[in-house]
């Protein structure tokens, strides 16, 4: 899942349960205008991903995994923004069909996530007056 600085979804990709999320990162970041800072958790620490982000003009804030000999340092104030993704997943789980994985087919599950994401976008920008 890619979210913006407000925690609203930009793009998502469904992966098989046994697959690593690192394998879909190039697809997830394709055609996105990466500027400024890109924050991700330790699971996305791979030099290929960091090179991909930095080649596109952004700065990667991804801490190194515990089994890496050379440690990467990250700015902890920026890295704290990673919780925007976690908060998005929490809001997504408020939709019961998504939280319980009611839809067994991938296309139906993707449609439910897209519908819930659109509802979150609308809720963010609806008039409060």
C-alpha positions, 0 to 999 in steps of 0.5 A: 500500500502506498499512502500520501502524507495525509494517510490516504491511499494512492496505490495498492497491490495484492500479493499471495500470502506466502510471497514477500512484499519486496517482490511487488515494490517496483510494480507498486512504485511504477509511474508514481512521482516520487519527490521528497521522502519515502518511508517504509519499514524494515521489510522493504530494506533491500538495496535494489528498492533503495536504489529504485527510490533514489534513482527516481529523485526521492530519499529513502528512509528505510532502516536496515534489518537486524541481520545486515552487517552495515547499518543504515541510519534514518531520521527518526522524526521522518521515520515516525511517519510510517505509522500513516500506513498502519493507521490506514490499515486500521481504518480499512479494517473498520469495513467488516467485509475487508477485516474478515476477508469475506470476499474469497476471490482476489478480484472481489477483495480488490474491489472491496478495498478500492471501494473502501479507499474511495469512501475514505477519500470522500470522507476526507474531502467532504464539506463540513459546513 
